[in-house]
Amino acid sequence: MRTYSIVFLDIDGTLLDSKHQVMPCTRDRLQYLYRRGIPIVLCSARPPEGVNLVARQVGVQGPVACYNGGLIFDENSTILRDVGIDIDLAIDFKRFVSERFPEIVVSAYLYNVWLAEDPQHPLIVQEAEISGCMPLKGSLEQVASSASHVHKLLCMGDAMRIRALQKEVRQHFPQLMALRSKATYLEILSPQSTKGSAAQVLLRHYGLKPEQAVAFGDSDVDIDMLQYCGFGVAMGNAPSQVKEAADYVTASNDQEGVYIA
């Protein structure tokens, strides 16, 4: 029987249920593993503040991979990796969206700062309620003189328009990675910011091999992590392509899927 030594967990749609809470059996099982010395790694497109909020809800302290692996901290909060989108490229992208898709809201993340030109926009307010993070009013141009890069650009809007923008990004911005974390959200990241590469960095940090790792996820951004780790678990609420990429399909995030697996 194979044994495993580390767990990688996506947050939204995986660890959290549809009410954005950690279900009790899942929390108890993760705490049990943590007490046994198993690192519990939270991997998310969220900023550090949003990831740590969930870590406190689970009751574990460990390494975290933010922005899909663009910013990684070890268990002592030391940065292991810091990659992102060049600030000038980010500004060009924002202008492109404003001209071609003016109804789509674009905001930017840099470390623990979330920049939004209109913090009161309903989509920004909705995301703030989900993530527990508060936006600051500001533009990319304002931070260009002091920041070399941003970690993520978040595009929010109608699902059909988001899909159309995703196709346009591939054509006009091949140096960027555009992944949907849900139907109405498009995450714009550096091609280096992947959960699979985050797992690689943290396995090297712990001196472990991929076959010693278990990974859980529910969306396209999780596929490379599920495939890289020794045992990939797709949630029951995941789309078919994610389930096909996994070694095992568990129950949904509203049915204690992580605990069951």
Summary of the structure (lengths in Angstrom):
residues: 261
radius of gyration: 17.7
end to end distance: 15.5
largest distance: 56.4
contacts: 933
relative contact order: 0.18
helix: 39%
strand: 25%
